Amino acid sequence: MLVASQKAAAIAFLSGHATAPAEMLVGAPPDSAAALLRARKIRFIFVTGMVERERRAIARVLVGSCRELKFEGSFPPRAALFSTDAAESPAADACAPLRELVRQGLEEWSEEDSK
């Protein structure tokens, strides 16, 4: 099983799973993230980071393919897991959780700008 994450080295060490850097998605066309992940045989995307803007960067890339991804779960306060498996229904797809990660990152960015 291959896992993409911004913290690939730490995830590999802690989980024992092979990892790939999620940053490889940055700059990809907005609706191609799911296809790119599948082409590289990546089954899971672990979105994590100490601050929301770290999570937001990857969430923004993934949101264009959100209907092709499945939300697997959240790990508060700073992580969410998605898979390249097709969601069984719109309620199980990754759209709402990814949009929330993007929104949280925007709020944090605005708060820092106002300081």
N, C-alpha and C positions, 0 to 999 in steps of 0.2 A: 504494500500500500504506500502510495506517495502522497505527502501532505505539503501544500504550499502555505507559507507563513512569512510574515515580516521578520519573525524571530526564528528562522529556520534552524540555526545551529542549536539554540536552546531547546526547541521542540524535538530535534533529533536526539539530543542528549537525554532529555527527560522521558521520551516515549519509546525510543529505539526504532522509530519509523524513519524511512528515507524521506528527506524533505527537499523542497525546491524553494528558492526565494520568491515570494509573492510579488516583489518589485518587478519581476519580468513582465507583469501585466501592464505596468505603467507605460503609457504611450500607445497601447494597442487600440484599434478602433473600438468605439463604445459598445457595440453589440457582439464583439468577438471573444470576450473573455472565456465564456463557457467552452466554446469550440477550441480555443487555444489550450485550455486546461486539459480537455479530453484528448487532444492530439498528443500531449505530453504525458498521457496516462496518469494524470493527477486526479485523485478521487476526492480528496478533501481540501478545503481552504479554511485555515484557522486564522481568523482576523483578531489580532490582539495588539496591544500597545499600551504604554503607560499613560498616554494622554489621547484624548479623542481624535485629535488631528492625525495621529499615526494611523488609527483605525479608519478614519475618513478617507485617506488617500486610496486605500485598497477598496473600500466600500464604493467609492465613486466609480472606479473602474468596473466593478462587478455589477453595479446596478443596471447597466445596459443589457445584461444577460440574465437578469434576476428571474425571469420566468423559466429559464433553462436550468436553474440551480435549485437545490432543496435546502431549506433551513433545518439544520439538525438540532440546534440548541444553543443556549447562551450560558456563559459561565461568568456571572457577575463577579466583580464589577467591570472587568476589562476584556472579555473575549466572547467570540461567537464562532460557531462551527457551521460550515456550509458544505454541501457535497455536489458533485457533478451528476448525481442521480437525478432523474426527472421527478419532479414533484407530482404526487398523485392528484392534487387539486390546487387551485389558485391559493387556497388558504395555507397550503404547505410550502408554497414557493418562497423564494428568498427576498421578494420585493419589499415587503413592509420592514423586516429587520434591517436590510441594507439601507433603505431610506432613513430609518431612524439613526443608524450610525453616521450617515452623512449629515443629518440635522444636528446631532450632538456635536460633531466636529465644527460645524458652522457657528453654533452657539459659543463654544469654547474660544474660537478664533475671535468672535466679536467681543467677548469679555476681556481678552488679552489686549485688544486694540484700544479699549476704553480706559485701560489703566495708565 
